[in-house]
Amino acid sequence: MKVVYMGTPDFAVPALRALAAAHEVAAVFTQPDKPVGRKQILTPPDVKVCAQELGIPVLQPSSLKTEEAFMQLAAFAPDVIVVAAYGQILPKAVLELPRYGCVNIHGSLLPRYRGAAPIQQAVLNGDEVTGVTTMLMDVGLDTGDILLQRETPIGENETSAELFDRLSVLGSELILDTLTALEQGTVTPQKQDASLATHTSKIDKSLCPLDFTQTARQVHNRIRGLYSWPVATAQIGGKRVKIHRARLHDGCGRAGVVLSVKPLVIACGEGAVELLELQPEGKKRMTAEAFAAGYRVQKGDAIE
């Protein structure tokens, strides 16, 4: 099957590699290079880097709505367009171009978590199960008919970053099964139940400050859900500190109070969390033990 692939971040890389090994990937469309970091160094998307390694032509139009972009795409005469975290809306003309349609790899069990941040939202909400969905794209946001789905459990201490990596591999396996099923006519697209749909927005830094009056599980979910970006934060000794890793711990007390230093346990509105890895502003990441010693954290101190 001749495939045109559209994707941008590292989540979309395993699927590209899998498709290139099993099908003819005629071209890759990805977002334009962007300045990254404090020095604003122009950096190519992960998918572009992968495509170049594989020797696949790369196109980076700022929009697919122009006639030029459409003509470039149409020239490849794809049987199917596969999309994974591309970051652009596909116009109707593009959706109708391939014989088998446009197939999206989405990091949730649709119709749950339509939108921009399904993986992080599942962790933030403390879900025990998630998965990936392949669907036929339409003009709506993740509203197309479902083709195949695959479930996976979410570990109690699993972070968004870890789940992101697992689902990207799961998606790469599912897209191969999906294309085979489409080609053989063995899959029947299923309408989504709109009454069960939930939506996610982009994650931003407004979510970072922790609220220790919440339950320990809610605090723990916030910490692992925001890792590895934008990372949960707390005020300790008047300083802003990033909290990279934590786990649930026995204990109770006034919310935000240090119950013990070795290990570093903080009381929540219900229960407690043990902080494992922290990063003071402008410093490197360190273990909780090193942080407590270096910043003289004591039992009874208040953390906000």
Secondary structure per residue as TSV (DSSP state, phi and psi in degrees):
chain	resnum	aa	ss	phi	psi
A	1	M	-	360.0	134.3
A	2	K	E	-85.9	123.6
A	3	V	E	-117.4	137.5
A	4	V	E	-107.7	129.6
A	5	Y	E	-108.4	137.0
A	6	M	E	-127.3	117.4
A	7	G	E	-167.3	165.5
A	8	T	-	-132.5	-59.5
A	9	P	S	-84.7	-175.5
A	10	D	G	-64.4	-24.6
A	11	F	G	-56.0	-32.7
A	12	A	G	-87.3	-3.4
A	13	V	H	-72.8	-47.9
A	14	P	H	-57.7	-37.7
A	15	A	H	-65.8	-38.6
A	16	L	H	-62.9	-44.9
A	17	R	H	-62.7	-41.1
A	18	A	H	-65.6	-42.6
A	19	L	H	-65.8	-40.9
A	20	A	H	-64.2	-29.4
A	21	A	H	-79.4	-23.2
A	22	A	H	-113.5	-17.6
A	23	H	S	-138.8	175.7
A	24	E	E	-90.6	107.2
A	25	V	E	-92.2	104.0
A	26	A	E	-73.6	-31.7
A	27	A	E	-164.3	158.3
A	28	V	E	-121.6	129.3
A	29	F	E	-106.6	131.0
A	30	T	-	-145.6	170.0
A	31	Q	-	-70.4	155.4
A	32	P	-	-60.6	153.2
A	33	D	-	-56.4	145.2
A	34	K	E	-130.4	149.9
A	35	P	E	-69.6	135.9
A	36	V	E	-130.2	143.7
A	37	G	T	81.1	179.0
A	38	R	T	-62.6	-32.9
A	39	K	T	-88.3	0.6
A	40	Q	T	51.0	51.2
A	41	I	E	-78.4	127.7
A	42	L	E	-64.7	119.7
A	43	T	E	-126.8	132.8
A	44	P	-	-76.5	151.3
A	45	P	-	-63.2	155.2
A	46	D	H	-58.6	-36.7
A	47	V	H	-66.5	-37.3
A	48	K	H	-62.6	-45.5
A	49	V	H	-59.0	-44.8
A	50	C	H	-63.4	-45.3
A	51	A	H	-61.3	-40.5
A	52	Q	H	-65.7	-37.4
A	53	E	H	-62.4	-34.8
A	54	L	H	-86.7	-4.8
A	55	G	T	74.8	28.6
A	56	I	-	-99.7	134.1
A	57	P	-	-58.3	139.5
A	58	V	E	-119.1	132.4
A	59	L	E	-122.9	141.8
A	60	Q	-	-132.0	58.4
A	61	P	-	-67.4	143.2
A	62	S	S	-72.2	-19.0
A	63	S	-	-152.2	146.5
A	64	L	S	-94.0	3.1
A	65	K	S	-87.3	-5.4
A	66	T	S	-85.1	154.2
A	67	E	H	-64.4	-36.7
A	68	E	H	-61.1	-46.6
A	69	A	H	-63.9	-41.5
A	70	F	H	-63.7	-42.4
A	71	M	H	-65.4	-37.7
A	72	Q	H	-62.4	-43.4
A	73	L	H	-66.6	-46.1
A	74	A	H	-62.1	-29.9
A	75	A	T	-63.0	-23.0
A	76	F	T	-82.4	-12.6
A	77	A	-	46.2	57.6
A	78	P	-	-71.9	145.2
A	79	D	S	-73.8	-32.9
A	80	V	E	-150.9	148.2
A	81	I	E	-111.1	124.6
A	82	V	E	-106.0	131.5
A	83	V	E	-124.0	133.6
A	84	A	E	-146.1	110.0
A	85	A	S	50.2	48.4
A	86	Y	-	-74.0	-42.9
A	87	G	-	94.2	10.7
A	88	Q	S	-134.1	149.6
A	89	I	-	-79.8	132.0
A	90	L	-	-89.1	121.3
A	91	P	-	-67.7	162.9
A	92	K	H	-55.8	-39.5
A	93	A	H	-61.9	-36.8
A	94	V	H	-71.2	-42.1
A	95	L	H	-59.6	-32.3
A	96	E	T	-91.3	-2.8
A	97	L	S	-71.2	-50.6
A	98	P	S	-80.5	152.9
A	99	R	T	-58.6	-43.2
A	100	Y	T	-97.7	7.2
A	101	G	-	84.7	-170.2
A	102	C	E	-107.9	123.7
A	103	V	E	-110.7	124.2
A	104	N	E	-102.6	140.8
A	105	I	E	-101.0	115.5
A	106	H	E	-118.2	136.9
A	107	G	S	-84.9	47.5
A	108	S	S	-159.3	173.8
A	109	L	S	-93.9	87.7
A	110	L	T	-58.2	146.8
A	111	P	T	-85.0	6.2
A	112	R	T	-71.6	135.0
A	113	Y	T	61.3	54.7
A	114	R	E	-68.4	151.9
A	115	G	E	112.5	-158.6
A	116	A	S	-84.3	-26.0
A	117	A	-	-134.3	56.0
A	118	P	H	-66.2	-34.3
A	119	I	H	-71.4	-49.0
A	120	Q	H	-63.2	-38.5
A	121	Q	H	-64.9	-37.2
A	122	A	H	-61.7	-39.9
A	123	V	H	-73.5	-44.1
A	124	L	H	-57.4	-35.8
A	125	N	T	-84.0	-4.9
A	126	G	T	74.1	25.9
A	127	D	-	-63.2	146.4
A	128	E	S	-95.7	-17.3
A	129	V	E	-137.9	141.6
A	130	T	E	-145.6	-157.0
A	131	G	E	168.3	-164.4
A	132	V	E	-127.5	152.4
A	133	T	E	-129.6	137.7
A	134	T	E	-105.9	137.6
A	135	M	E	-144.2	155.5
A	136	L	E	-80.1	121.4
A	137	M	-	-74.7	144.4
A	138	D	-	-129.8	-168.0
A	139	V	S	-75.4	-11.9
A	140	G	S	-83.1	174.1
A	141	L	S	-89.6	101.3
A	142	D	S	59.0	35.7
A	143	T	-	-104.7	-0.8
A	144	G	S	-68.6	168.5
A	145	D	-	-66.9	138.3
A	146	I	E	-78.4	135.2
A	147	L	E	-99.2	-68.4
A	148	L	E	-134.2	156.1
A	149	Q	E	-138.8	152.9
A	150	R	E	-140.5	129.2
A	151	E	E	-92.7	158.8
A	152	T	E	-154.6	142.8
A	153	P	E	-73.7	155.4
A	154	I	-	-107.4	124.6
A	155	G	-	-67.4	152.1
A	156	E	T	-59.1	-34.6
A	157	N	T	-108.7	8.3
A	158	E	-	-68.6	134.2
A	159	T	-	-91.3	166.0
A	160	S	H	-58.4	-39.6
A	161	A	H	-63.3	-41.4
A	162	E	H	-68.4	-41.9
A	163	L	H	-67.0	-38.8
A	164	F	H	-53.6	-47.9
A	165	D	H	-65.3	-41.2
A	166	R	H	-66.7	-42.2
A	167	L	H	-70.3	-29.4
A	168	S	H	-64.9	-37.5
A	169	V	H	-72.0	-42.3
A	170	L	H	-60.3	-39.8
A	171	G	H	-65.3	-35.2
A	172	S	H	-67.2	-32.6
A	173	E	H	-74.6	-41.2
A	174	L	H	-68.0	-34.2
A	175	I	H	-68.5	-33.5
A	176	L	H	-65.8	-43.3
A	177	D	H	-62.2	-37.8
A	178	T	H	-66.7	-45.3
A	179	L	H	-65.6	-37.8
A	180	T	H	-62.3	-44.3
A	181	A	H	-65.5	-38.4
A	182	L	H	-64.8	-44.7
A	183	E	H	-66.0	-36.1
A	184	Q	H	-89.6	-6.7
A	185	G	T	70.2	30.1
A	186	T	-	-103.6	8.3
A	187	V	-	-121.3	138.5
A	188	T	-	-112.5	114.6
A	189	P	-	-57.2	135.9
A	190	Q	B	-112.3	130.5
A	191	K	-	-63.6	142.2
A	192	Q	-	-77.2	145.8
A	193	D	-	-85.0	101.1
A	194	A	G	-60.1	-26.8
A	195	S	G	-68.9	-17.2
A	196	L	G	-99.7	0.6
A	197	A	-	-71.7	137.8
A	198	T	-	-126.1	158.4
A	199	H	E	-126.6	149.8
A	200	T	E	-124.8	147.0
A	201	S	-	-106.8	170.9
A	202	K	-	-62.0	141.1
A	203	I	-	-79.0	136.4
A	204	D	-	-136.6	177.6
A	205	K	G	-72.0	-10.0
A	206	S	G	-65.3	-18.9
A	207	L	G	-84.7	-9.0
A	208	C	-	-66.8	-45.1
A	209	P	B	-61.4	127.4
A	210	L	-	-79.6	150.4
A	211	D	-	-120.5	101.8
A	212	F	T	-75.5	-3.4
A	213	T	T	-76.5	-13.6
A	214	Q	S	-72.4	170.5
A	215	T	B	-68.0	158.7
A	216	A	H	-58.5	-38.7
A	217	R	H	-65.6	-39.5
A	218	Q	H	-64.7	-41.9
A	219	V	H	-64.1	-44.6
A	220	H	H	-61.7	-42.8
A	221	N	H	-63.6	-37.6
A	222	R	H	-64.3	-43.0
A	223	I	H	-63.8	-48.9
A	224	R	H	-76.4	-26.6
A	225	G	H	-72.1	-28.6
A	226	L	T	-95.8	4.5
A	227	Y	T	-95.8	129.8
A	228	S	T	-102.7	7.4
A	229	W	T	-151.2	138.1
A	230	P	T	-90.5	-1.6
A	231	V	-	80.8	127.9
A	232	A	E	-64.9	151.7
A	233	T	E	-134.1	159.6
A	234	A	E	-147.3	160.2
A	235	Q	E	-99.7	116.3
A	236	I	E	-124.2	116.8
A	237	G	T	60.6	33.1
A	238	G	T	79.8	3.0
A	239	K	E	-112.5	143.7
A	240	R	E	-80.2	126.5
A	241	V	E	-128.0	133.5
A	242	K	E	-82.7	137.8
A	243	I	E	-109.0	106.3
A	244	H	E	-84.2	-41.5
A	245	R	E	-143.1	147.5
A	246	A	E	-155.3	176.5
A	247	R	E	-154.6	161.7
A	248	L	E	-68.0	149.0
A	249	H	E	-146.9	149.8
A	250	D	-	-67.9	147.7
A	251	G	-	144.2	158.4
A	252	C	-	-152.1	156.2
A	253	G	-	167.8	-171.5
A	254	R	S	-68.6	132.5
A	255	A	T	-53.9	130.4
A	256	G	T	88.3	2.3
A	257	V	B	-95.2	139.9
A	258	V	E	-72.3	117.1
A	259	L	E	-86.2	-32.0
A	260	S	E	-156.9	159.5
A	261	V	T	-102.4	-35.0
A	262	K	T	-124.7	93.0
A	263	P	T	-76.6	167.4
A	264	L	T	-83.4	99.5
A	265	V	E	-114.6	132.0
A	266	I	E	-117.8	131.1
A	267	A	E	-72.8	144.7
A	268	C	-	-118.3	-178.8
A	269	G	S	-58.1	-30.0
A	270	E	B	-147.4	119.4
A	271	G	S	81.8	-162.2
A	272	A	E	-152.1	160.5
A	273	V	E	-124.3	145.9
A	274	E	E	-100.2	120.8
A	275	L	E	-81.5	134.1
A	276	L	E	-111.9	-37.1
A	277	E	E	-144.5	125.3
A	278	L	E	-129.8	165.1
A	279	Q	E	-146.9	101.6
A	280	P	E	-62.4	150.8
A	281	E	T	-57.4	128.4
A	282	G	T	80.7	3.9
A	283	K	S	-118.6	174.1
A	284	K	-	-84.0	160.6
A	285	R	-	-63.2	147.3
A	286	M	E	-150.2	162.5
A	287	T	E	-68.6	159.1
A	288	A	H	-61.9	-36.4
A	289	E	H	-63.4	-45.2
A	290	A	H	-65.4	-39.4
A	291	F	H	-64.6	-46.8
A	292	A	H	-61.8	-38.4
A	293	A	H	-71.5	-44.8
A	294	G	H	-70.2	-30.7
A	295	Y	T	-108.9	12.8
A	296	R	T	52.6	47.5
A	297	V	-	-74.1	135.3
A	298	Q	-	-127.2	154.8
A	299	K	T	-57.1	133.7
A	300	G	T	97.6	-14.0
A	301	D	-	-64.4	150.9
A	302	A	B	-101.1	136.3
A	303	I	B	-118.9	136.5
A	304	E	-	-111.8	360.0
